[in-house]
Amino acid sequence: MQWSRLSDHVGRKPVLLFGLAGTLLSTLLFGLSRTFWTLVVSRCLCGLLNGNSGVMKSAVGELTDASNRAQASSLMGMVWAAGSTLGPLIGGSLSRPHERFPSVFTGQFWMGHPYFLPCVAVASFIGFVFTATLFFLKETAPRHRKYAASSHMRTIERPVALRGLLVYPVLISVSNYMSLAFLDIMLGALLPLFFAMPIEIGGLGFEPSTIGYIMGMYGLGNGIFQVLFFARIVRRFGTRSVLIGGMMNFIPICILFLVMSAIAQHFGVNIVVWSIIALMMPLMSSTGMAHGCVFMYVTASSPNKQSLGATNGLAQTSVSLARAFVYLVMLIISCLAVLLAARLPEKVWEEKEGNETEHS
């Protein structure tokens, strides 16, 4: 959140560049890690030095208005889908290069750092984006744009304080974003697990390669769907209706998990199961459209243009809390279970004789 607030004061471009540099550094450190704690440090650095998600959404919000924000939201969905598809492909294809390409990567270094090559590939792309941002991205924050000289400069408002964000439009938009993020992370964690679990315990028993193909096809299809249809659907039905529809579709998606499990246990993974999987893909794409809609609400809810970064920062921080909420629920339930167990007596109750009340 603080990076987004900082971008309201110093501009979007410096914060974006710093975030990209931090991501590049943490990615290389991740590839060079040989212990668990260096992995933890590299991930912590990535979170500490990179707050670009909220800043990027603020920049997109400033580059668009109500007439074309839906088109921009569809492009953001496409980019996210592309990253979700290509990221695992790069990681899986380039990891352990000393085993996959023994004639090229023969040194001891590659044996000791089997995941450095995919990290270098990703870091190279980040470096390209850093260079493109440095030379071609123009500042979007209103206070830091280079205005043409004129006889008078219009007065520009200052960013509001944090408590100034606690107004109804911001709170209701952020609350919807939190709810959507909680449902989305639940589905994202459940889907590959359900595909991988054996049929006997409720899953479908797919091989990892099959799961990868399904997720890759979904990512590709979702990206194409967002670009071609998101803006048209929003214009036809309205932002609110599309958002509500996306939220509602989590209900049939959850029901379809139960249906597929029951069919697989009784008849195996047959054409009906594959048809249901195919049906789930457009339903899941509709939940993706909800992300674009809630972005439009969050952007429009900002108290003023100069507070857009802080508004998006508050939204991203709230979403992070929502994603961690599932673990908090597990912690609370675990604590309650311990308290309930503590209420039991040290000795098991004596069993009552069944014939005590019988008369001879």
C-alpha positions as CSV (number, residue, x, y, z in Angstrom):
1,M,0.0,0.0,0.0
2,Q,2.8,2.4,0.8
3,W,4.3,2.1,-2.6
4,S,1.0,3.1,-4.2
5,R,0.7,6.1,-1.8
6,L,4.2,7.1,-2.6
7,S,3.4,7.1,-6.3
8,D,0.7,9.7,-5.6
9,H,3.5,12.0,-4.4
10,V,6.6,11.2,-6.6
11,G,4.8,9.8,-9.7
12,R,4.0,6.4,-11.1
13,K,7.1,5.9,-13.3
14,P,9.8,6.1,-10.5
15,V,7.9,3.6,-8.4
16,L,7.3,1.3,-11.3
17,L,11.0,1.3,-12.2
18,F,12.0,0.6,-8.6
19,G,9.5,-2.2,-8.4
20,L,10.8,-3.8,-11.6
21,A,14.4,-3.5,-10.4
22,G,13.4,-5.2,-7.1
23,T,11.6,-8.0,-8.9
24,L,14.7,-8.6,-11.2
25,L,17.0,-8.7,-8.1
26,S,14.8,-11.1,-6.1
27,T,14.3,-13.4,-9.2
28,L,18.0,-13.8,-9.6
29,L,18.5,-14.4,-5.9
30,F,15.7,-17.0,-6.0
31,G,17.6,-18.8,-8.8
32,L,20.9,-18.7,-6.8
33,S,19.3,-19.9,-3.6
34,R,20.6,-23.3,-2.2
35,T,18.9,-23.2,1.2
36,F,15.3,-22.8,2.4
37,W,16.0,-19.5,4.1
38,T,17.6,-17.9,1.1
39,L,14.5,-18.8,-0.8
40,V,12.4,-17.1,1.9
41,V,14.6,-14.0,1.8
42,S,14.3,-13.8,-2.0
43,R,10.5,-13.9,-1.8
44,C,10.4,-11.4,1.0
45,L,12.5,-9.0,-1.0
46,C,10.1,-9.4,-4.0
47,G,7.2,-8.4,-1.8
48,L,9.1,-5.6,0.0
49,L,10.6,-4.0,-3.1
50,N,7.7,-4.5,-5.6
51,G,4.3,-2.8,-5.1
52,N,3.7,-2.4,-8.8
53,S,0.3,-4.1,-9.0
54,G,-1.6,-1.2,-7.4
55,V,0.6,1.4,-9.1
56,M,0.1,-0.2,-12.5
57,K,-3.7,-0.2,-12.1
58,S,-3.5,3.5,-11.1
59,A,-1.5,4.3,-14.2
60,V,-4.1,2.5,-16.4
61,G,-6.9,4.3,-14.6
62,E,-5.2,7.6,-15.4
63,L,-4.7,6.7,-19.1
64,T,-8.3,5.8,-19.6
65,D,-11.8,7.2,-18.8
66,A,-15.3,5.8,-18.6
67,S,-15.5,5.5,-22.3
68,N,-12.5,3.1,-22.8
69,R,-11.7,1.6,-19.4
70,A,-13.4,-1.7,-20.2
71,Q,-11.1,-2.2,-23.1
72,A,-8.1,-1.5,-20.9
73,S,-9.4,-4.0,-18.3
74,S,-9.7,-6.7,-21.0
75,L,-6.0,-6.2,-21.9
76,M,-5.0,-6.5,-18.3
77,G,-6.9,-9.8,-18.2
78,M,-5.1,-11.0,-21.3
79,V,-1.7,-10.1,-19.9
80,W,-2.5,-11.9,-16.6
81,A,-3.7,-15.0,-18.6
82,A,-0.5,-14.9,-20.7
83,G,1.7,-14.8,-17.7
84,S,-0.2,-17.6,-16.0
85,T,0.2,-19.7,-19.1
86,L,3.8,-18.9,-20.1
87,G,5.3,-18.8,-16.5
88,P,4.8,-22.5,-15.7
89,L,5.9,-23.4,-19.3
90,I,9.2,-21.5,-18.8
91,G,9.8,-22.9,-15.4
92,G,9.1,-26.5,-16.4
93,S,11.0,-26.3,-19.7
94,L,14.2,-24.6,-18.4
95,S,14.6,-26.1,-15.0
96,R,17.4,-28.7,-14.4
97,P,19.2,-27.8,-17.7
98,H,22.1,-30.2,-16.9
99,E,19.6,-33.0,-17.2
100,R,17.5,-31.7,-20.1
101,F,20.4,-30.2,-22.2
102,P,23.5,-32.1,-21.0
103,S,25.6,-31.2,-24.0
104,V,25.2,-27.4,-23.4
105,F,25.0,-27.0,-19.6
106,T,27.8,-29.2,-18.4
107,G,29.3,-27.1,-15.6
108,Q,29.0,-27.9,-11.9
109,F,27.3,-24.5,-11.4
110,W,24.1,-25.8,-13.2
111,M,24.0,-28.9,-11.1
112,G,24.2,-26.8,-7.9
113,H,21.6,-24.3,-9.2
114,P,19.1,-26.2,-11.2
115,Y,16.5,-23.4,-11.3
116,F,18.8,-20.5,-12.2
117,L,18.2,-20.8,-16.0
118,P,14.4,-20.1,-15.9
119,C,15.1,-17.3,-13.4
120,V,17.6,-15.8,-15.8
121,A,15.0,-16.0,-18.6
122,V,12.4,-14.3,-16.5
123,A,14.9,-11.7,-15.3
124,S,15.9,-10.9,-18.9
125,F,12.3,-10.2,-19.7
126,I,12.0,-8.0,-16.6
127,G,15.1,-6.2,-17.8
128,F,13.5,-5.6,-21.2
129,V,10.4,-4.2,-19.6
130,F,12.5,-2.0,-17.3
131,T,14.3,-0.5,-20.4
132,A,11.0,0.0,-22.3
133,T,9.4,1.7,-19.2
134,L,12.5,3.9,-18.7
135,F,12.5,5.3,-22.2
136,F,8.9,5.1,-23.5
137,L,6.5,5.3,-20.6
138,K,5.2,8.8,-19.9
139,E,4.3,9.9,-16.4
140,T,0.6,9.6,-15.8
141,A,0.2,11.0,-12.3
142,P,-1.6,14.4,-12.7
143,R,0.8,16.3,-10.3
144,H,3.8,15.2,-12.2
145,R,2.8,15.5,-15.8
146,K,4.7,18.0,-17.9
147,Y,2.1,20.6,-18.8
148,A,2.5,22.9,-21.7
149,A,3.4,26.5,-20.7
150,S,0.3,28.7,-20.4
151,S,-0.7,31.9,-18.9
152,H,-2.3,30.2,-16.0
153,M,-1.9,26.7,-14.5
154,R,-5.0,25.0,-13.2
155,T,-5.1,24.1,-9.5
156,I,-4.3,20.5,-8.8
157,E,-5.7,18.9,-5.6
158,R,-3.4,17.1,-3.2
159,P,-3.7,13.4,-2.3
160,V,-6.1,12.9,0.7
161,A,-4.9,11.4,4.0
162,L,-5.4,7.7,4.6
163,R,-8.5,8.3,6.7
164,G,-9.9,10.3,3.7
165,L,-10.1,7.0,1.8
166,L,-12.6,5.5,4.3
167,V,-15.6,6.6,2.4
168,Y,-18.5,4.5,1.2
169,P,-17.6,4.2,-2.5
170,V,-14.0,3.1,-1.6
171,L,-15.1,0.7,1.1
172,I,-17.8,-1.0,-0.8
173,S,-15.6,-1.4,-3.9
174,V,-12.6,-2.7,-1.9
175,S,-15.0,-5.1,0.0
176,N,-16.2,-6.6,-3.3
177,Y,-12.6,-6.9,-4.4
178,M,-11.7,-8.8,-1.2
179,S,-14.7,-11.2,-1.6
180,L,-13.7,-11.9,-5.2
181,A,-10.1,-12.4,-4.3
182,F,-11.0,-14.9,-1.5
183,L,-13.2,-16.9,-3.9
184,D,-10.6,-16.7,-6.7
185,I,-7.7,-18.0,-4.5
186,M,-9.9,-20.8,-3.2
187,L,-10.7,-21.9,-6.7
188,G,-7.1,-21.5,-7.9
189,A,-5.9,-23.8,-5.1
190,L,-8.7,-26.3,-5.3
191,L,-8.8,-26.9,-9.1
192,P,-5.3,-28.5,-9.6
193,L,-5.7,-30.4,-6.3
194,F,-9.0,-31.8,-7.4
195,F,-7.5,-32.8,-10.8
196,A,-4.6,-34.6,-9.1
197,M,-6.3,-36.4,-6.3
198,P,-7.0,-40.1,-6.8
199,I,-10.6,-40.9,-7.8
200,E,-11.0,-43.0,-4.7
201,I,-10.8,-40.0,-2.4
202,G,-12.8,-37.6,-4.6
203,G,-10.5,-36.3,-7.3
204,L,-10.0,-37.2,-11.0
205,G,-6.6,-38.7,-10.8
206,F,-5.1,-36.8,-13.7
207,E,-1.3,-36.9,-14.6
208,P,0.6,-33.7,-14.0
209,S,1.0,-33.2,-17.8
210,T,-2.7,-33.5,-18.3
211,I,-3.3,-30.9,-15.6
212,G,-0.8,-28.6,-17.3
213,Y,-2.5,-28.9,-20.6
214,I,-5.9,-28.1,-19.1
215,M,-4.6,-25.1,-17.2
216,G,-2.7,-23.9,-20.2
217,M,-5.7,-24.2,-22.5
218,Y,-7.8,-22.4,-19.9
219,G,-5.3,-19.5,-19.7
220,L,-5.1,-19.2,-23.4
221,G,-8.8,-19.3,-23.9
222,N,-9.5,-16.9,-21.0
223,G,-7.0,-14.4,-22.5
224,I,-8.7,-14.5,-25.9
225,F,-12.1,-14.3,-24.4
226,Q,-11.3,-11.3,-22.3
227,V,-9.9,-9.3,-25.3
228,L,-12.7,-10.2,-27.7
229,F,-15.8,-10.1,-25.5
230,F,-15.2,-8.4,-22.1
231,A,-15.8,-4.8,-23.3
232,R,-18.8,-5.8,-25.4
233,I,-20.4,-7.7,-22.6
234,V,-19.9,-4.8,-20.2
235,R,-21.4,-2.3,-22.7
236,R,-24.3,-4.7,-23.2
237,F,-25.2,-5.6,-19.7
238,G,-23.4,-3.0,-17.5
239,T,-20.5,-3.2,-15.1
240,R,-22.6,-4.1,-12.0
241,S,-24.5,-7.0,-13.7
242,V,-21.3,-8.5,-15.1
243,L,-19.7,-8.3,-11.7
244,I,-22.7,-10.0,-10.0
245,G,-22.8,-12.6,-12.7
246,G,-19.2,-13.5,-12.2
247,M,-19.6,-13.8,-8.4
248,M,-22.7,-16.0,-8.9
249,N,-20.9,-18.4,-11.2
250,F,-18.7,-19.6,-8.3
251,I,-21.9,-21.4,-7.1
252,P,-22.3,-23.7,-10.1
253,I,-18.5,-24.2,-10.3
254,C,-18.5,-25.6,-6.7
255,I,-21.5,-27.8,-7.5
256,L,-19.8,-29.2,-10.6
257,F,-16.9,-30.4,-8.5
258,L,-19.3,-32.6,-6.6
259,V,-20.9,-33.8,-9.8
260,M,-17.6,-34.7,-11.4
261,S,-16.4,-36.5,-8.3
262,A,-19.6,-38.6,-8.1
263,I,-19.5,-39.5,-11.8
264,A,-15.8,-40.4,-11.7
265,Q,-16.3,-42.7,-8.7
266,H,-19.1,-44.6,-10.2
267,F,-18.3,-44.6,-14.0
268,G,-14.7,-43.4,-14.2
269,V,-13.4,-40.3,-16.1
270,N,-15.7,-40.5,-19.1
271,I,-17.0,-38.1,-21.8
272,V,-19.4,-36.6,-19.3
273,V,-16.6,-35.6,-16.9
274,W,-14.7,-34.0,-19.8
275,S,-17.8,-32.2,-20.9
276,I,-18.3,-30.7,-17.5
277,I,-14.6,-29.6,-17.5
278,A,-15.3,-27.9,-20.8
279,L,-18.4,-26.2,-19.3
280,M,-16.4,-25.0,-16.3
281,M,-13.9,-23.0,-18.5
282,P,-16.4,-20.3,-19.7
283,L,-17.8,-20.1,-16.1
284,M,-14.3,-19.5,-14.8
285,S,-13.7,-16.9,-17.5
286,S,-16.8,-15.1,-16.3
287,T,-15.2,-14.9,-12.8
288,G,-12.2,-13.3,-14.6
289,M,-14.5,-10.7,-16.0
290,A,-15.5,-9.8,-12.5
291,H,-11.9,-8.8,-11.8
292,G,-12.0,-6.2,-14.6
293,C,-15.4,-4.9,-13.4
294,V,-14.2,-4.5,-9.8
295,F,-11.1,-2.7,-11.1
296,M,-13.4,-0.2,-12.8
297,Y,-15.3,0.3,-9.6
298,V,-12.1,0.8,-7.5
299,T,-10.7,3.3,-10.0
300,A,-13.9,5.4,-10.1
301,S,-14.2,5.4,-6.3
302,S,-11.1,7.3,-5.6
303,P,-11.8,10.6,-3.8
304,N,-9.8,12.5,-6.4
305,K,-7.4,11.8,-9.2
306,Q,-4.4,12.5,-7.0
307,S,-5.4,9.8,-4.5
308,L,-5.8,7.0,-7.1
309,G,-2.6,5.3,-6.1
310,A,-3.6,5.2,-2.4
311,T,-7.0,3.9,-3.3
312,N,-5.5,1.0,-5.4
313,G,-2.9,0.4,-2.7
314,L,-5.7,0.0,-0.1
315,A,-7.4,-2.4,-2.4
316,Q,-4.3,-4.5,-3.0
317,T,-3.5,-4.6,0.7
318,S,-7.1,-5.7,1.5
319,V,-6.9,-8.4,-1.1
320,S,-3.7,-9.7,0.3
321,L,-5.4,-9.9,3.7
322,A,-8.3,-11.7,2.1
323,R,-6.0,-14.3,0.5
324,A,-4.4,-14.9,3.9
325,F,-7.9,-15.1,5.6
326,V,-8.2,-18.8,4.8
327,Y,-5.2,-19.5,6.9
328,L,-6.5,-17.3,9.7
329,V,-9.7,-19.3,9.7
330,M,-7.7,-22.5,9.9
331,L,-5.7,-21.0,12.8
332,I,-8.9,-20.0,14.7
333,I,-10.5,-23.4,14.2
334,S,-7.3,-25.1,15.4
335,C,-7.3,-22.9,18.6
336,L,-11.0,-23.7,19.2
337,A,-10.3,-27.4,18.8
338,V,-7.6,-27.2,21.4
339,L,-10.0,-25.3,23.8
340,L,-12.6,-28.0,23.2
341,A,-10.1,-30.7,23.9
342,A,-9.1,-29.0,27.1
343,R,-12.7,-29.2,28.4
344,L,-12.5,-33.0,28.5
345,P,-11.7,-34.7,31.9
346,E,-8.3,-36.2,32.4
347,K,-9.9,-39.6,32.9
348,V,-12.4,-41.1,30.5
349,W,-15.9,-41.3,31.9
350,E,-16.9,-44.6,33.4
351,E,-19.2,-46.6,31.3
352,K,-22.6,-47.1,32.8
353,E,-23.8,-50.6,33.2
354,G,-26.8,-51.4,31.0
355,N,-28.6,-53.5,33.6
356,E,-28.5,-51.0,36.5
357,T,-32.1,-50.0,36.1
358,E,-33.4,-53.5,35.6
359,H,-35.2,-55.2,38.5
360,S,-34.8,-58.8,39.3
